[in-house]
Amino acid sequence: MSSSPSHALLQSDAEWDVRNRVLSETLTELVRTEGPDNAKEALDIGCQNGWTTDRYAKLTGLDWVGIDPALKEERRSPDGVALYPGFSNKLDFPDDSFDVLMLANVYEHIFPEDRVASFAEMRRVLRPGGVVVGQIPNPYFPIESHSRLPFMGWLPMRLQLLYWKLSPAPWEHDFFVVTPKHLRRDATAGGMRLAMVRKFNYPPEVIPQKVRWIARLLERPMRVWPWAWQFVLRPQ
């Protein structure tokens, strides 16, 4: 692998595992404190391979299923959770199916024209008293989280696509610049309300070793301008 500065921003397997552990622990804390007391069933929207869904299941004791547009057919997570092909704007479940929906680092990947319909679908499948718990990365953070490049989120889309060619990330550009302001607007239009939002920063152990010193320098500014925001949505 190249020793360029951008490659130094790629996480190791161990650092990525810490990231997923902290993400699942903090989001399931919100499930426990903000979700209904009698919650039983939950849906992970954007489940990918289901590894994090398995963590949600272990930490909450709820019955989880997952959907992801990248899946071509039904499959199982490593711990046996059912995962289905699916899109956020067309949830293939009956009304009032779930007590909790997870939307972790997914909102920024939803096409703008599909966002309101996505929140309307989430509202439809939520039971009374149910919640949507999730996270969005700060697109204006000095190192943009998807590309691992400085100030990517500050650029217009046309320039982002050009700048992306310098990214060490093995995935393609597939995100949009969104903030809690966009989330509140789109969720409200879809029949949801933003009930809570909080600043969130990962611990230093998540950050690649070679650039961890930068995180220590930014520790105080990050209290004001965080790495990400975590949120809770409720039906209006």
Buried (B, 14 or more C-beta within 10 A) or exposed (E): EEEEEBBBBBBEEEBEBBBBBBBBEBBBBBBBEBBBEEBEBBBBBBBBBBBBBBBBBEBBEBBBBBBBEEBEEEBEBEEEBBBBBBBBBEBEBEEEBBBBBBBBBBBBBBEEEBBBBBBBBBBBBBBEEBBBBBBBBBBEBBBBBBBBBBEBBEBEEEEBEEBBEEBBBEEEBEBBBBBBEBBBBBBBEBBBEBBBBBBBBBEBBBBBEEEEEEBEEBEEEBEEEBBBBBBBBBBE
